[in-house]
C-alpha cells in the first residue's frame, strides 16, 4: 500500500476471491463455476465480434436488454446490464445504500466491502442457529437491505412470500435480492418487480449460464430504479460491457433451454452428492444453489480443505469462527464429485473416523 492512498481507503478490507492456483491441475470446486461449457453459438458469436474490436460496444446494451426483457416478461426499461453482477451490487450500494445498509452476517463477502467502500453504516444481522435467514429480522429497517437468495455460502433460500413480507415492511427503502444462484432450485422474485418499486433483483450469467469468464450481470426492477443505475453507470464507465460479452449474452439467451437443462443436471448431481456426503458422516445444509455447505463432526474444516488441496481437489474454506468447520463445495460433473467423495473417504479413514 502506497503512502498516496487517501485516508478513507487505508483500512479498507478488500474482498477475497476464490483462489485460482496454477501449480498443478486441480478439480476446481471452489468458485461456483459451471462444470459445463457455454451454450451452442456463444463461441461463434464471440469470434465474430472479436474481429470488430476497433468499434465501441453499445453502451445502452439494447439488443441484450430486449432479449432479457423477453425472457423475463418485462420491458427494456426494467432491465439493467453491466460488467458482472458484482458491478451492479457496487452501483446499488453507491446509489441506494446511504446512510445505512443491512444484510445477513454470514452472506456474500462483498456486501460489507461495498458498505465500507462507500462510507455506509453497515449492520450485519445474525443468521438463525440453523444458518437460515429470519425474515422478521429484516422488517421495518431504516436503510438499504441486501439479501442473497439463495444465500451464500449456505445455499439456503427464502420463499417469495417471505421476501414480499420484507418488501411490504420496508416501503421507503430499496431491497436488493441477489439471485446469483436462483436457477438451481429457488424461486425468483422477478415477478414482484411489477408490484414493488423498491425491489431490485440482481442476477448473473456466471453460474447457470456458464459465463463466469465473460463477466455479465443484469438487474430487473421498476424503471425508476433502472434509471438510477444507468445514471451511475454512465457517470463511471458507459462501455463497461464489451462487444464480445454482449454477443455472448445474446447467443446464450437464444439457447437458454440448454443452460436450464445444465442447471437440472447440476441439481441432480447436487442431490446425489449430498446423499454421499451424509453417508460419510457430514452435516449438509439444505441447498438451492450450485454448491453445498457441509461439515464433519469429527474433522476440522481447515484440515479437510488442506488435505483435499494436497490431493488435487479445491473447495472453499472460510475463517469466520462460526463457519470455520464448513466446506463450501461447488457441484461439478458426476465424475468430479465422485473424485471428491473418494478423496474425502481416504482422508477420513486416515484420521480414524
Beta strands, then each sheet from edge to edge (+ up, - down):
strand 1: 27-28
strand 2: 79-82
strand 3: 100-104
strand 4: 121-125
strand 5: 144-148
strand 6: 175-178
strand 7: 199-204
strand 8: 217-221
strand 9: 282-284
strand 10: 291-296
strand 11: 313-314
strand 12: 316-317
strand 13: 326-330
sheet 1: 1+ 11+
sheet 2: 2+ 8- 7+ 6+ 5+ 3+ 4+
sheet 3: 9+ 10- 13+ 12-
end
